[in-house]
Amino acid sequence: MVKSFHMQRCFLTVDHFCSSQMKKILFYFIWLFCVLSLTIIFMTSICFAESISQPLREKSMSKGQSSNSILFNNQEIIPYIRLAILNVQPSQIENFKSIAMNNVQSTLNQEDDVMGFYSFIQKEDPKQIFVFEIYKDEAAYQAHLLSPHYKQFVMNVSSMIENRVLYETVPVKLARKPTSLPAHFYIRIAELNLKPKDLNAYKMAVIEEIEASIEKEPGVFAIYSVALKDDPNQLHFLEFYADEQAYQQHRESPHFQKYLTLTKPMIKSLKSFEVESIALGEKTIHSSAIETTK
């Protein structure tokens, strides 16, 4: 009887021990199942988010790339753009202006593939000259260098120039209203130096801002943005406004304020100044060729 009782207690103890172990094992499998389920849900969510965001990124990249293209004579092209910064002897400024105007006129009259030719003088530093040239392609630029009127221009002004820096550039965004530039306007040039890691993000932001400015602001006629080919973190802007008030209204616009907030941490340095036109020339087709791309 006592023996039977002890055996029964032993069986109960074993049964209790087995039940306890089974509970632990069951609890472990339940925990493992929950962890695996959550992991699967998490990974599925990531894949789903990626599947949605990828087309959006591709669309944004495509938008950025298409901003390099413009229409010229019913052809979509990526223009070849040159920027020159000259320091002219102060005593020769007026002579230089006269010669530059003749050169621009001859260039536009005689060279079919020159799309735009712009020459400016900095208002605060009158000896500094900016020349912004838009060609159909590099071949058009090389043909320009060989033209008789350009060779004559170089011969006439070489002794007037104290310093000259030439840049080959890549268009970031060339945008303008599909109308000819008015006779009088307010012009500004800006130079930016960007943090390399922020270059792509900055380009997307500035393209959006430029397009909004052209579309929504009556006083913004054109904004051309280019990056130096040898240093893509340096961008130059050429901006045409109806007047200084239109420029100030542009700076206060919601889209420009959004751009400022977003891009301020990306910019290492910024210079902006008013310029006066010496000679501005563009082909008739140009008035509808360079405009914001939808």
Buried (B, 14 or more C-beta within 10 A) or exposed (E): EEEEEEEEEEEEEEEEEEEEEEEEEEEEEEEEEEEEEEEEEEEEEEEEEEEEEEEEEEEBEEBBEBBBBBBBEEEEBBBBBBBBBBBBEEEBBEBBBEBBBBBBBBBBEEBEBBBBBBBBBBEEEEBBBBBBBBBBBEEBBEBBEEBEBBEBBEEBBEEBBEEBEEBBBBBBBBBBBEEEBEEEBBBBBBBBEBEEEBBEBBBBBBBBBBBBBBEEBEBBBBBBBBBBEEEBBBBBBBBBBBEEEBBEBBEEBEBBEBBEEBBEEBBEEEEEBBBEBBBBBBBEEBBEBBBBBE
